[in-house]
């Protein structure tokens, strides 16, 4: 990958040997064990469909938008789902501004494959008028800081943003009953997406001649790894996608071991995403109550003033 090659040039031979030697004793530079994840933080913006994920020093923002478009001819009853990535030189000096490089294209493809091929999002529910009008969902992933393992963090950012996104409700009216009316959120409550499951990406790195396996590689570990493998799974243990990037061949037993570990990690990450989404929905409901019931807020403030007196 373009990103890994750039990082390799910035590391000394002693730094590379230190990482590889420490892994022989099941130790990593940041103090983790080989199959430990870094600390995961999931936060949301005030608008629906926006998320910010931090895993160690890696930070990615996800933002979901939707618009009405004509469907594809071969799928007249289904909406569309597209993923776009933005790599800024401020996140990593090896990222070039302008057209997306090899790293950006590969990142978007891996995340897109896990979502699309597993049919995690119900695209048929995005249809408004068959063959004429459907919702097109766009996911924008912005790399804020590259501390390693961008695929997993971008995948979580996409899932979190999709889980909180809401599209306007549409109804049909007019004289012929074919006029589409898009209701603003003040008139009708927007509708969330129908998500069947959460396909979570878990990345492994193979380092050294012994092909030592570590999970959630950091920026420095990516610079010395000989190859990597990303497995996308859900809580049911279904394998949604597998991506093997670079390096020599890997034994079947090693792949099966990685899949077993990835299944456990995917369950843990899924529960964290759902907990964060539930907290966001609760906070959103409270904001809505305060916005639509100003008298309630006034009465509460008066009660607080009387209590202080």
TIVEXDO-674755 format. One line per 5 residues: number of its first residue (from 0); their letters; for each residue x negated, y, z negated of N, C-alpha, C. Coordinates in steps of 0.05 Angstrom, whole numbers, plus 5000, padded with zeros to 4 digits. Each point is the difference from the previous one (the first is absolute). Layout:
NUM> a> X,Y,Z,X,Y,Z,X,Y,Z ~ ...
END
This chain:
0> xxxxx> 4983,4976,5000,5017,5024,5000,4983,5025,5000 ~ 5010,5020,5012,4985,5026,5003,4993,5011,4972 ~ 5019,4998,4981,4995,5011,4974,4978,4985,4985 ~ 5000,4973,5002,4980,4985,4986,4972,5005,5010 ~ 4997,5003,5027,4974,5005,5012,4989,5027,4991
5> xxxxx> 5018,5019,4997,4991,5026,4991,4990,4999,4971 ~ 5014,4985,4983,4992,4998,4973,4974,4985,4997 ~ 4995,4980,5016,4975,4985,4998,4976,5017,5003 ~ 5001,5020,5018,4977,5017,5005,4994,5018,4975 ~ 5019,5004,4982,4995,5018,4977,4991,4985,4976
10> xxxxx> 4997,4974,5000,4992,4984,4977,4971,4990,5003 ~ 4986,5001,4978,4972,4990,5001,5000,4969,4997 ~ 4977,4988,5006,4997,4971,4998,5003,4992,4971 ~ 4990,5015,4981,5002,4993,4971,5029,5001,4991 ~ 5016,5019,5010,5028,5001,4992,5015,4976,5010
15> xxxxx> 4994,4992,5024,5014,4976,5011,4992,4975,4985 ~ 4974,4997,4994,4991,4976,4985,5012,5000,4972 ~ 5002,5023,4988,5011,5002,4973,5029,4990,4999 ~ 5016,5008,5020,5028,4991,5001,5002,4970,5004 ~ 4983,4989,5019,5001,4972,5005,4989,4983,4977
20> xxxxx> 4979,5010,4987,4989,4985,4977,5020,4999,4976 ~ 5013,5023,4996,5020,5001,4978,5023,4981,5004 ~ 5008,4997,5026,5023,4982,5006,4993,4971,4995 ~ 4974,4993,5001,4992,4973,4994,5005,4992,4971 ~ 5002,5021,4983,5007,4996,4972,5029,5007,4994
25> xxxxx> 5017,5002,5022,5029,5007,4997,5004,5027,4988 ~ 4981,5019,5006,5003,5027,4991,5001,5019,5024 ~ 5014,5022,4997,5002,5020,5021,4990,5027,4989 ~ 4994,5018,5017,4987,5025,4992,5019,5016,4982 ~ 5026,4999,5004,5019,5015,4984,5009,4985,4975
30> xxxxx> 4988,4976,4994,5006,4986,4976,5022,4979,5003 ~ 5012,4998,5023,5022,4980,5004,4989,4972,5005 ~ 5018,4981,4996,4994,4973,5009,5007,4997,5029 ~ 4992,4979,5014,5004,4998,5029,5029,5002,5009 ~ 5019,4990,4983,5028,5000,5009,5017,5020,4983
35> xxxxx> 4988,5022,4992,5015,5020,4985,5005,5024,5018 ~ 5025,5011,4998,5007,5025,5015,4992,5024,4983 ~ 4995,5022,5014,4997,5025,4986,5027,5010,4989 ~ 4999,5021,4984,5024,5011,4989,5018,5013,5021 ~ 5025,4992,5001,5019,5009,5021,5018,5021,4988
40> xxxxx> 5003,5023,5014,5018,5021,4992,5019,5007,5023 ~ 5026,5000,4994,5021,5005,5020,5016,5024,4991 ~ 5000,5022,5016,5015,5024,4994,5016,5008,5025 ~ 5021,5016,4995,5017,5008,5022,5003,5031,4999 ~ 5005,5011,5024,5006,5028,5002,5029,5006,4993
45> xxxxx> 5008,5025,5000,5028,5007,4994,5019,4993,5023 ~ 4989,4998,5024,5016,4993,5023,5001,4970,5003 ~ 5023,4990,5010,5003,4972,5005,4981,4991,5022 ~ 4988,4976,4997,4982,4989,5020,4972,5010,5000 ~ 4990,5010,4977,4973,5009,4998,4987,4986,4976
50> xxxxx> 4975,4990,5004,4986,4986,4979,4971,5007,5001 ~ 4987,4996,4977,4971,5003,4998,4989,4977,4983 ~ 4982,4985,5012,4989,4976,4987,4970,5005,4995 ~ 4992,4992,4976,4972,5001,4993,4991,4973,4989 ~ 4979,4989,5012,4989,4975,4992,4970,5005,4996
55> xxxxx> 4992,5002,4974,4972,5008,4995,4996,5029,5010 ~ 4980,5003,5019,4995,5026,5011,5013,5003,5028 ~ 5016,4981,5008,5013,5002,5026,5028,5012,4997 ~ 5006,5020,5016,5026,5013,4998,5012,5002,5028 ~ 5026,4993,5002,5014,5002,5026,5028,5010,4994
60> xxxxx> 5009,5018,5018,5027,5011,4998,5017,4988,5023 ~ 5025,4993,4993,5018,4990,5020,5024,5018,5002 ~ 5010,5004,5024,5024,5017,5004,5017,4988,5022 ~ 5025,4996,4994,5019,4987,5019,5021,5021,5010 ~ 5004,5000,5026,5020,5017,5012,5017,4984,5019
65> xxxxx> 5022,5011,5008,5018,4986,5019,5014,5019,5019 ~ 5004,4991,5024,5015,5015,5020,5016,4982,5018 ~ 5021,5011,5012,5017,4985,5018,4988,4999,5028 ~ 4997,4976,5011,4989,4996,5027,5016,4979,5014 ~ 4994,4997,5026,5012,4978,5016,4985,4974,4994
70> xxxxx> 5014,4978,4997,4986,4975,4995,4987,4988,5025 ~ 4983,4980,4995,4987,4986,5023,5022,4983,5014 ~ 4996,4997,5026,5021,4985,5015,5002,4971,4992 ~ 4978,4988,4992,5001,4972,4992,5010,4996,4972 ~ 5002,5022,4984,5011,4999,4973,5019,5023,4995
75> xxxxx> 5023,4999,5012,5019,5023,4998,5012,5003,4973 ~ 4999,4980,4982,5013,5002,4974,4980,5004,4977 ~ 4975,5006,5007,4980,5002,4979,4986,5027,5001 ~ 4995,5011,4976,4984,5024,4998,4970,4993,5003 ~ 4983,5020,4997,4972,4996,5004,4984,5008,4975
80> xxxxx> 4976,4989,4998,4982,5006,4977,4972,5004,5011 ~ 4988,5023,4994,4974,5006,5011,4982,5011,4977 ~ 4974,4994,5001,4981,5008,4980,4978,5016,5013 ~ 4993,5023,4988,4979,5018,5010,4981,5005,4977 ~ 4974,5000,5006,4980,5004,4979,4983,5025,5007
85> xxxxx> 4992,5014,4980,4984,5024,5003,4975,4998,4983 ~ 4977,4999,5013,4974,4998,4986,4987,5028,5002 ~ 4995,5012,4976,4988,5026,4999,4971,4998,4992 ~ 4982,5017,5012,4972,5000,4991,4997,5007,4971 ~ 5020,5013,4988,4998,5007,4971,5003,4975,4983
90> xxxxx> 5013,4979,5010,5003,4975,4985,4974,4984,5001 ~ 4986,5002,5023,4975,4985,5004,4985,5013,5022 ~ 4974,5007,4996,4985,5013,5022,4998,4983,5025 ~ 5003,4974,4998,4998,4983,5023,5025,5001,5018 ~ 5021,5012,4990,5025,5003,5016,4997,5025,5018
95> xxxxx> 5005,4996,5026,4998,5022,5019,5027,5013,5004 ~ 5001,5026,5002,5025,5014,5004,5008,4997,5030 ~ 5026,5002,5004,5011,4997,5027,5013,4974,5005 ~ 4994,4987,5022,5013,4975,5007,4993,4978,4979 ~ 5019,4982,4994,4995,4978,4981,4979,4981,5009
100> xxxxx> 4982,4992,4982,4979,4982,5007,5008,4971,4997 ~ 4981,4982,5002,5005,4972,4997,5012,4993,4973 ~ 4989,5012,4979,5010,4995,4973,5029,5007,4997 ~ 5008,5024,5010,5027,5009,4997,5020,4982,5016 ~ 4991,4992,5023,5018,4982,5017,5003,4973,4986
105> xxxxx> 4978,4989,4990,5002,4974,4987,5017,5001,4975 ~ 4997,5022,4984,5015,5003,4976,5030,5001,5006 ~ 5008,5016,5020,5028,5002,5007,5011,4974,5010 ~ 4984,4985,5015,5010,4975,5011,5005,4979,4978 ~ 4981,4999,4980,5003,4980,4979,5025,5006,4983
110> xxxxx> 5004,5025,4993,5024,5007,4984,5025,4996,5016 ~ 4999,5008,5025,5024,4997,5018,5007,4971,5004 ~ 4980,4983,5003,5005,4971,5005,5014,4988,4976 ~ 4990,5007,4976,5013,4988,4976,5029,5008,4996 ~ 5006,5025,5008,5028,5010,4997,5018,4990,5023
115> xxxxx> 4990,5001,5024,5017,4995,5023,5005,4970,5004 ~ 4979,4984,5000,5003,4971,5005,5015,4986,4978 ~ 4999,5010,4976,5015,4988,4978,5028,5010,4999 ~ 5007,5020,5016,5027,5012,5001,5008,5008,4972 ~ 4982,5014,4986,5006,5009,4973,5022,5020,5000
120> xxxxx> 5000,5018,5019,5021,5021,5002,5022,4990,5020 ~ 5025,5003,4991,5022,4991,5017,5004,5022,5022 ~ 4990,4995,5023,5002,5019,5022,5028,5001,5012 ~ 5016,4979,4998,5027,5000,5011,5018,5019,4984 ~ 4994,5005,4975,5016,5019,4984,4994,5029,5008
125> xxxxx> 4980,5004,5017,4993,5027,5010,5015,5007,5025 ~ 5017,4982,5010,5014,5006,5024,5025,5017,4995 ~ 5004,5021,5016,5023,5018,4997,5021,4993,5022 ~ 4991,5001,5025,5017,4992,5023,4983,4980,5016 ~ 5010,4976,5004,4985,4980,5014,4992,5009,5028
130> xxxxx> 4974,4999,5006,4990,5007,5027,4997,5030,5005 ~ 5009,5016,4980,4999,5029,5005,4984,5015,4978 ~ 5004,4993,4975,4988,5016,4979,4993,4982,4976 ~ 4974,5002,4992,4990,4986,4976,4982,5018,4985 ~ 4994,4992,4975,4980,5015,4984,4972,4990,5006
135> xxxxx> 4982,5019,5004,4971,4993,5003,4986,5009,4974 ~ 4989,4980,4986,4986,5006,4975,4970,5002,5005 ~ 4988,5022,4991,4972,5005,5004,4986,5002,4973 ~ 4978,4985,4997,4984,5000,4976,4973,5013,5006 ~ 4994,5022,4986,4975,5014,5003,4982,4994,4976
140> xxxxx> 4976,4989,5005,4982,4994,4978,4976,5019,5002 ~ 4995,5015,4979,4979,5020,4999,4978,4990,4981 ~ 4976,4996,5009,4978,4991,4983,4988,5025,4986 ~ 5003,5001,4974,4990,5023,4985,4971,4995,4990 ~ 4995,4976,4991,4973,4994,4990,4994,4970,5005
145> xxxxx> 4978,4994,5012,4993,4973,5007,4981,4989,4979 ~ 5010,4984,4982,4984,4986,4980,4999,4970,5005 ~ 5008,4992,5025,5000,4971,5007,5028,4988,5000 ~ 5004,4979,5016,5025,4985,5001,5023,5018,5008 ~ 4997,5013,5023,5021,5018,5009,5025,4985,5009
150> xxxxx> 4996,4975,5009,5023,4985,5011,5021,4995,4977 ~ 4990,4990,4977,5019,4994,4979,5014,5025,4989 ~ 4984,5021,4997,5012,5025,4990,5020,5012,5019 ~ 4994,5000,5026,5018,5010,5020,5025,4983,5002 ~ 4997,4974,4997,5024,4982,4999,5018,5007,4977
155> xxxxx> 4989,5004,4976,5016,5007,4977,5013,5027,5004 ~ 4986,5019,5012,5011,5027,5004,5024,4998,5019 ~ 4998,4984,5021,5022,4996,5019,5024,4987,4987 ~ 4996,4980,4984,5022,4986,4986,5013,5018,4980 ~ 4985,5015,4985,5011,5018,4980,5017,5022,5013
160> xxxxx> 4989,5012,5022,5014,5021,5013,5026,4990,5013 ~ 4999,4976,5012,5024,4988,5012,5021,4994,4979 ~ 4992,4992,4976,5019,4993,4979,5015,5024,4989 ~ 4989,5024,5003,5013,5024,4990,5011,5018,5022 ~ 4997,4991,5025,5010,5016,5022,5031,4997,5003
165> xxxxx> 5013,5022,5007,5029,4999,5004,5006,5016,5026 ~ 5016,4988,5017,5008,5013,5025,5028,5011,4997 ~ 5006,5021,5016,5027,5012,4998,5021,4980,5010 ~ 5024,5001,4988,5022,4983,5009,5012,5011,5026 ~ 5006,4982,5018,5012,5007,5026,5028,4988,5002
170> xxxxx> 5018,5015,5011,5027,4990,5007,5007,5008,5028 ~ 5020,4986,5011,5009,5006,5027,5026,5016,4999 ~ 5002,5020,5017,5024,5017,5001,5005,5010,5028 ~ 5013,5023,5002,5007,5011,5026,5025,4988,5012 ~ 5007,5009,5023,5025,4991,5013,4997,4971,5010
175> xxxxx> 4976,4993,5010,4997,4972,5010,4988,4982,4978 ~ 4995,5010,4977,4989,4984,4978,4971,4992,5004 ~ 4986,5013,5019,4972,4994,5005,4981,5023,4994 ~ 5010,5021,4987,4983,5022,4992,4988,4994,4973 ~ 4973,5001,4999,4986,4994,4975,4998,5024,4982
180> xxxxx> 5008,4997,4976,4999,5021,4980,4980,4992,4979 ~ 4979,5016,4997,4979,4996,4980,5006,5017,4976 ~ 5006,4987,4978,5008,5015,4976,4976,5008,4984 ~ 4998,5026,4992,4978,5009,4983,5002,4988,4972 ~ 4978,4999,4986,5000,4988,4973,5019,5014,4980
185> xxxxx> 5006,5025,5005,5018,5014,4982,5029,4990,5003 ~ 5006,4989,5024,5027,4991,5005,5003,4970,4993 ~ 4982,4984,5009,5000,4971,4994,4973,4991,4992 ~ 5000,4982,4981,4975,4989,4989,4985,4984,5022 ~ 4974,5007,5005,4985,4985,5020,4998,4970,4993
190> xxxxx> 4995,4984,5020,4999,4971,4997,4972,4990,4999 ~ 4993,4982,4981,4973,4988,4999,4998,4979,5022 ~ 4975,4993,5007,4995,4979,5019,5006,4972,4987 ~ 5008,4981,5017,5004,4973,4991,4974,4985,5003 ~ 4987,4994,4978,4974,4987,5000,5003,4972,4988
195> xxxxx> 4995,4980,5016,5005,4972,4992,4978,4991,4980 ~ 4976,5007,5004,4978,4992,4983,4977,5020,5004 ~ 4980,4998,4982,4976,5018,5001,4976,4983,5008 ~ 4990,5002,5025,4976,4986,5008,4975,5016,4990 ~ 4986,4988,4981,4977,5014,4988,4974,4989,5012
200> xxxxx> 4982,5018,5008,4974,4993,5011,4979,4997,4978 ~ 4985,4978,5001,4979,4995,4981,4974,4994,5016 ~ 4979,5016,4995,4976,4998,5016,4977,4987,4984 ~ 4986,4982,5014,4977,4987,4988,4975,5007,5017 ~ 4977,5002,4987,4975,5006,5014,4981,4976,4996
205> xxxxx> 4985,4993,5020,4980,4979,4999,4973,5012,5001 ~ 4984,4997,4979,4975,5014,4997,4977,4980,4996 ~ 4978,5006,5014,4975,4984,4997,5000,4975,5016 ~ 4977,4987,5000,4997,4975,5015,5018,4978,4989 ~ 5006,5002,4974,5016,4979,4987,5030,5005,5005
210> xxxxx> 5007,5022,5014,5028,5007,5005,5016,5002,4973 ~ 4988,5016,4982,5014,5004,4974,5026,5016,5005 ~ 5022,4990,4988,5026,5012,5005,5007,5020,4977 ~ 5007,5024,5007,5010,5020,4981,5026,5012,5010 ~ 5017,5008,4982,5025,5012,5008,4998,5030,4995
215> xxxxx> 5016,5016,5016,5000,5029,4998,4972,5012,5001 ~ 4986,4997,5023,4973,5010,5002,4999,5031,4998 ~ 4979,5010,4987,4995,5028,4998,4987,5010,5025 ~ 4995,5027,5001,4986,5012,5023,4973,4988,5004 ~ 4985,4996,4978,4973,4989,5002,5000,4970,5008
220> xxxxx> 5020,4986,4989,5001,4971,5007,5008,4996,5029 ~ 5016,5018,5011,5006,4998,5028,4976,5004,5018 ~ 4980,5016,4990,4977,5006,5015,4981,4976,5002 ~ 5002,4981,4982,4982,4977,5000,5014,4974,5007 ~ 5026,5001,5003,5015,4975,5005,4995,4991,5029
225> xxxxx> 5000,4973,5004,4997,4989,5026,5026,4997,5015 ~ 5022,5000,4986,5026,4998,5012,5022,5004,4979 ~ 5025,5001,5009,5022,5003,4982,5024,4985,5010 ~ 5019,4996,4982,5025,4987,5008,5023,5013,4984 ~ 5021,5007,5014,5023,5012,4987,5024,4982,5004
230> xxxxx> 5012,4992,4977,5024,4983,5001,5023,5016,4990 ~ 5022,5000,5015,5024,5014,4992,5021,4980,4992 ~ 5009,5002,4975,5019,4981,4989,5022,5014,4985 ~ 5022,4986,4995,5021,5011,4982,5002,4983,4975 ~ 5019,5007,4983,5003,4986,4974,5009,4971,5004
235> xxxxx> 5012,4993,5022,5008,4973,5005,4977,4982,5009 ~ 4977,5011,5003,4977,4985,5009,4998,4997,5031 ~ 5018,5014,5014,5000,4999,5029,4976,5016,5011 ~ 4985,4988,5018,4978,5014,5013,5010,5016,5024 ~ 5000,5026,4998,5011,5018,5021,4979,5005,5022
240> xxxxx> 4975,5002,4992,4979,5005,5020,4972,4995,4988 ~ 4981,4993,5017,4972,4996,4991,4982,5014,5021 ~ 4981,5015,4990,4981,5014,5017,4972,4993,4991 ~ 4984,4989,5018,4972,4994,4994,4983,5018,5017 ~ 4984,5017,4986,4984,5020,5014,4970,4995,4997
245> xxxxx> 4986,4994,5021,4971,4998,5000,4990,4976,4985 ~ 4973,4997,5001,4987,4979,4984,5001,4973,5013 ~ 4988,4980,4986,5000,4973,5009,5026,4986,4992 ~ 5002,4975,5009,5024,4984,4993,5002,4995,4971 ~ 5025,4996,4990,5005,4994,4972,5012,4973,4998
250> xxxxx> 4992,4985,4980,5011,4973,4996,5029,5001,4993 ~ 5014,4979,5008,5029,4998,4994,5006,5000,4970 ~ 4983,4987,4985,5004,5000,4971,4998,5028,4988 ~ 4982,5016,5011,4997,5028,4990,5024,5016,5007 ~ 5011,4996,5024,5024,5015,5009,5023,4992,4982
255> xxxxx> 5004,4975,4994,5022,4991,4983,4997,5011,4972 ~ 4975,5002,4990,4996,5012,4973,5008,5029,5001 ~ 4992,5015,5021,5007,5028,5002,5030,5004,5002 ~ 5014,4982,5014,5029,5003,5002,5014,4995,4973 ~ 4990,4982,4984,5011,4995,4974,4997,5024,4982
260> xxxxx> 4976,5012,5001,4994,5024,4984,5017,5023,5010 ~ 5002,5003,5026,5016,5022,5012,5029,4998,4993 ~ 5011,4976,4997,5028,4997,4993,5005,5011,4972 ~ 4981,4995,4981,5003,5010,4973,4998,5030,5000 ~ 4980,5011,5014,4995,5029,5000,5024,5014,5014
265> xxxxx> 5011,4988,5021,5023,5013,5013,5024,5002,4981 ~ 5004,4979,4984,5022,5002,4980,4996,5022,4980 ~ 4975,5003,4990,4994,5021,4981,5004,5028,5013 ~ 4991,5004,5024,5002,5026,5013,5030,5006,5006 ~ 5015,4980,5008,5028,5003,5006,5015,5010,4976
270> xxxxx> 4995,4988,4977,5013,5008,4975,4993,5029,4993 ~ 4975,5008,5005,4992,5028,4994,5015,5019,5019 ~ 5003,4993,5025,5014,5017,5019,5029,5003,4992 ~ 5013,4978,4993,5028,5000,4993,5005,5016,4974 ~ 4981,4998,4981,5003,5015,4975,4997,5030,5006
275> xxxxx> 4981,5008,5017,4997,5028,5006,5024,5011,5016 ~ 5011,4984,5018,5023,5008,5015,5024,5004,4982 ~ 5004,4982,4981,5022,5002,4981,4998,5026,4984 ~ 4976,5006,4991,4996,5025,4985,5006,5025,5017 ~ 4991,4999,5026,5006,5022,5018,5030,5003,5004
280> xxxxx> 5014,4978,5004,5029,5002,5005,5015,5010,4975 ~ 4990,4993,4976,5013,5011,4976,4995,5030,4998 ~ 4976,5008,5005,4994,5029,4999,5015,5015,5022 ~ 5003,4988,5023,5015,5012,5021,5030,5004,4993 ~ 5011,4979,4987,5028,5002,4991,5004,5022,4980
285> xxxxx> 4981,5003,4982,5002,5021,4979,4998,5028,5013 ~ 4982,5003,5020,4999,5026,5014,5026,5006,5015 ~ 5012,4980,5011,5026,5004,5014,5022,5008,4981 ~ 5000,4989,4975,5020,5007,4981,4997,5029,4991 ~ 4975,5008,4995,4995,5028,4992,5007,5020,5023
290> xxxxx> 4995,4991,5025,5006,5018,5022,5030,5004,5005 ~ 5015,4979,4996,5029,5001,5005,5016,5007,4976 ~ 4988,5001,4976,5014,5007,4976,4985,5021,4984 ~ 4999,5025,5010,4985,5021,4986,5012,5006,4973 ~ 5027,4997,4997,5013,5005,4975,4990,4982,4978
295> xxxxx> 4994,4974,5008,4989,4981,4981,4973,5009,4990 ~ 4983,5010,5018,4974,5009,4992,5002,5024,4982 ~ 5019,5018,5005,5004,5024,4982,5009,4991,4973 ~ 5019,4981,4999,5010,4992,4974,4978,4986,4984 ~ 4983,4984,5013,4978,4987,4987,4980,5020,4989
300> xxxxx> 4994,5021,5015,4981,5021,4991,5012,5015,4976 ~ 5026,5005,5000,5013,5013,4977,4998,4983,4976 ~ 5005,4974,5003,4998,4982,4977,4972,5000,4988 ~ 4980,5001,5018,4972,5000,4991,4994,5025,4984 ~ 5011,5023,5010,4995,5026,4986,5013,5000,4973
305> xxxx> 5025,4989,4998,5013,4999,4974,4986,4981,4981 ~ 4989,4979,5011,4986,4981,4983,4974,5012,4989 ~ 4986,5016,5017,4976,5014,4990,5006,5020,4979 ~ 5023,5014,5003,5007,5020,4980,5006,4986,4973
END
